[in-house]
């Protein structure tokens, strides 16, 4: 072997030694990383942070498997989708195929309405009582049964009372008095007749005919219905007895039962429209005059007292009516279609459609709901685009990603996640 071959043989030996050392070192480094659990993902591989059940997104698992909550596999959550701005991108043709419809958050006023039913009752403010102020008896009765309609000034009964005759005689003796004291006594005697319950028409008859009247006719003070008949013909009565109760019918009351959770929609003075099956097509107007301060413990309802115009006399006590209560208009508020609001029991969510084509669930606070629109108190801004239909796929951030992942398996070319 020549002297010139020695250097080349040395280089070969050195290269082989380095190769052996590199392989051993690489094997040791790989084992070390595996033992430490921090092996870096290969290029193009997505790093999994944890696995979870979409129905229980707050519970995290460190390895895949079957969910202990539902009969489904756990879903991975990747590092590149864990940020707060994570969204899901759905292409336009897939959006149409899924039936996803977009709406805008609007600012407007709503006329809050509440429907209820109630029963008609007498208006107690139109009640007139005809009492007996002295002892006497009924010589003739013109109204023979309860619930008879009477006119104002219509005769109800003829009454004879000894105290009335005595008072009339005293007044007659003073009619011609000329002295100052005599005129004062005459005025006092006339006032006594009025206090004893003698009608003004009877007093004028005494002054004109200059004689006492044996029987006095009692007339109805208002137009309405005799709701109570307290005497019978030929029967006597004592002072303080109720002879007649007469209720007017120009207005009637309706006691509507309002659910406790809807009491905030009812205010005193709110306008009311009513309809009755007895009068198809007819509408009766009125207003809320009182909210009774008591809630029924069994039905969790409270009573709203409503006065309805009944000058035509079509409504009678005992009738059932359907009511539509209109609360005063409020200031302009943010409104969204009610179908866009998802209530899970723990949170209320609206799916926002971002300008970059992604969708993201947003927690909101809601107010009243009326005519298919819901008031948004917090969480959205005017003009934002939201998902009005099809959002069942994305009712929470976890179920959103899970649903899109499953769809990707069926149509990998139609849907993709944004980084």
FENLIN-V632088 format. One record per residue. N is the residue number from 1. OMEGA is omega in whole degrees, -180 to 180 (999 if undefined). D_FIRST is the distance of its C-alpha to the first C-alpha in Angstrom with 2 decimals. Layout:
n = (N	N)
omega = (OMEGA	OMEGA)
d_first = (D_FIRST	D_FIRST)
This chain:
n = (1	2	3	4	5	6	7	8	9	10	11	12	13	14	15	16	17	18	19	20	21	22	23	24	25	26	27	28	29	30	31	32	33	34	35	36	37	38	39	40	41	42	43	44	45	46	47	48	49	50	51	52	53	54	55	56	57	58	59	60	61	62	63	64	65	66	67	68	69	70	71	72	73	74	75	76	77	78	79	80	81	82	83	84	85	86	87	88	89	90	91	92	93	94	95	96	97	98	99	100	101	102	103	104	105	106	107	108	109	110	111	112	113	114	115	116	117	118	119	120	121	122	123	124	125	126	127	128	129	130	131	132	133	134	135	136	137	138	139	140	141	142	143	144	145	146	147	148	149	150	151	152	153	154	155	156	157	158	159	160	161	162	163	164	165	166	167	168	169	170	171	172	173	174	175	176	177	178	179	180	181	182	183	184	185	186	187	188	189	190	191	192	193	194	195	196	197	198	199	200	201	202	203	204	205	206	207	208	209	210	211	212	213	214	215	216	217	218	219	220	221	222	223	224	225	226	227	228	229	230	231	232	233	234	235	236	237	238	239	240	241	242	243	244	245	246	247	248	249	250	251	252	253	254	255	256	257	258	259	260	261	262	263	264	265	266	267	268	269	270	271	272	273	274	275	276	277	278	279	280	281	282	283	284	285	286	287	288	289	290	291	292	293	294	295	296	297	298	299	300	301	302	303	304	305	306	307	308	309	310	311	312	313	314	315	316	317	318	319	320	321	322	323	324	325	326	327	328	329	330	331	332	333	334	335	336	337	338	339	340	341	342	343	344	345	346	347	348	349	350	351	352	353	354	355	356	357	358	359	360	361	362	363	364	365	366	367	368	369	370	371	372	373	374	375	376	377	378	379	380	381	382	383	384	385	386	387	388	389	390	391	392	393	394	395	396	397	398	399	400	401	402	403	404	405	406	407	408	409	410	411	412	413	414	415	416	417	418	419)
omega = (-177	-179	-176	-178	-176	-178	-178	179	178	178	-180	179	180	-180	179	179	179	-180	179	179	-180	180	179	180	179	179	179	-179	179	178	180	-180	180	178	-179	179	-176	179	-178	178	177	180	-180	179	-179	-178	179	177	180	175	178	174	-180	179	176	-171	-178	179	-175	178	-176	178	-179	180	-179	-179	175	-177	-176	179	-179	179	176	-177	179	172	-174	-178	-176	178	-177	-177	-177	-177	-178	177	178	-179	178	-179	-173	-179	177	177	180	-179	180	-179	179	-179	-176	176	-179	172	-177	176	-176	175	178	176	-176	-178	178	178	-180	175	-180	180	-178	177	177	172	-176	178	178	-180	174	179	175	-176	172	-178	178	176	180	177	-176	177	179	-179	180	177	-170	-180	178	179	171	177	179	177	176	-179	179	-179	178	-178	170	-173	174	-178	180	-179	178	-179	178	-180	178	180	178	-179	180	-179	-178	-176	-176	-179	-178	-179	179	180	179	179	177	178	179	179	180	180	178	179	179	177	-178	-179	179	176	178	-178	180	180	179	179	178	177	177	-179	-178	-175	179	176	-178	179	-175	179	-179	-179	176	-177	-180	-180	-179	171	-179	-176	176	-178	178	177	-172	-178	174	-179	-178	-178	176	179	-179	177	-180	180	177	179	-179	166	-177	179	174	-178	180	169	176	177	171	177	-177	178	-177	176	-176	-177	-179	-178	-179	180	-176	178	174	-176	179	179	-177	170	-177	176	-178	180	179	-178	-178	178	-179	179	180	-178	179	180	177	-178	-180	170	-174	-174	178	178	178	-175	-177	-176	-177	177	176	-177	171	-179	-174	176	-179	177	-177	-178	177	178	-178	-177	-180	178	-179	179	172	179	173	-173	172	-177	-178	178	177	-180	179	176	-179	-179	177	-177	173	174	-177	-180	180	-176	179	178	-177	-175	178	-178	175	-168	168	180	-179	175	-178	-178	180	177	180	178	-179	177	-179	176	-179	170	-175	177	-176	176	-177	176	176	178	-177	178	176	-179	-177	173	-179	179	-180	177	179	176	-179	178	-178	177	-176	-177	176	178	-170	-175	170	-178	-178	-178	174	-176	179	-179	-180	178	179	178	178	-180	-180	-178	-173	-176	-173	-173	-180	178	177	178	999)
d_first = (0.00	3.71	6.63	8.36	7.09	8.50	12.07	12.28	11.33	14.06	16.50	16.34	17.13	19.93	21.45	21.70	23.41	25.88	26.72	27.61	29.73	31.54	32.49	33.79	35.71	37.26	38.38	39.92	41.68	43.13	44.45	45.91	47.77	49.02	50.37	52.04	53.62	52.64	50.03	50.43	51.55	49.18	49.92	53.13	54.29	57.70	58.12	60.92	63.08	65.26	67.21	71.01	74.00	75.69	79.04	78.15	75.94	76.27	74.55	70.74	68.19	64.50	63.37	64.58	66.97	70.61	73.35	75.61	78.48	78.38	77.02	74.15	70.55	69.74	68.79	65.86	66.54	63.66	62.81	63.39	66.96	68.20	69.68	73.43	73.27	71.72	73.41	73.03	72.79	74.65	74.55	77.89	78.01	77.21	79.88	82.42	81.39	81.68	85.19	84.36	87.26	87.17	90.21	91.01	92.27	95.78	98.29	101.87	104.98	105.86	109.27	108.83	110.74	111.47	113.25	115.50	118.62	121.81	125.41	128.44	130.90	134.00	133.56	135.03	135.79	138.35	140.13	143.85	145.87	149.64	150.94	154.37	155.67	158.98	160.39	161.76	161.49	160.55	163.53	161.52	157.83	156.45	152.81	152.61	148.89	145.59	143.22	146.14	145.52	148.02	148.78	149.36	153.06	153.60	156.09	154.53	157.53	161.08	161.53	164.58	164.33	167.24	165.45	165.10	168.85	169.70	167.43	168.90	172.44	171.49	170.00	173.09	175.37	173.47	173.16	176.27	175.57	176.17	175.66	172.35	172.04	173.09	170.47	167.82	168.90	168.85	165.28	164.24	166.01	164.22	160.86	161.69	162.19	158.75	157.11	158.80	157.09	159.97	158.58	159.48	161.29	163.59	164.37	165.35	167.55	169.36	169.96	171.29	173.46	174.54	174.23	171.75	169.41	169.44	166.08	163.06	160.45	156.79	154.54	150.77	149.17	146.24	145.17	142.96	142.99	145.04	142.24	144.64	148.31	149.76	153.44	155.62	159.03	161.77	159.34	159.82	157.15	156.70	155.60	151.86	151.41	149.13	151.24	148.58	144.90	144.07	140.55	139.89	137.48	136.73	133.36	131.61	128.81	125.63	123.61	119.99	117.34	114.22	110.94	109.96	106.60	108.43	111.14	109.37	110.12	113.88	115.95	119.69	120.98	118.36	119.80	120.20	120.76	122.23	123.01	125.07	124.98	128.78	128.64	125.81	124.69	126.61	124.85	126.29	125.17	125.12	123.17	121.83	124.49	122.99	119.94	121.27	119.49	118.67	115.73	116.35	114.18	113.80	113.12	111.57	113.84	116.33	119.48	119.96	123.62	124.16	127.43	127.96	130.62	133.12	136.11	136.39	136.68	134.09	132.15	133.75	132.75	130.48	128.69	124.89	123.23	119.69	118.71	116.24	115.88	114.67	113.37	113.66	110.75	108.09	105.92	103.06	100.16	96.68	96.94	94.48	95.15	95.75	93.32	90.51	91.01	89.03	90.37	88.08	90.31	88.11	87.69	89.13	86.61	86.71	83.67	83.09	81.64	79.51	79.22	75.48	76.27	75.57	78.05	78.53	81.12	83.40	85.69	89.30	92.72	95.48	99.23	102.03	101.50	103.97	104.12	100.48	99.22	98.01	98.26	94.99	95.61	92.04	88.53	88.96	90.02	92.26	90.52	87.49	86.38	86.48	85.94	89.37	88.32	85.20	84.31	84.39	80.64	80.19	82.80	80.45	77.09	75.37	77.14	76.50	72.75	72.95	75.16	72.96	69.87	71.62	72.71	69.18	68.21	70.92	70.48	67.10	67.57	71.03	70.68	68.13	68.04	67.75	65.08)
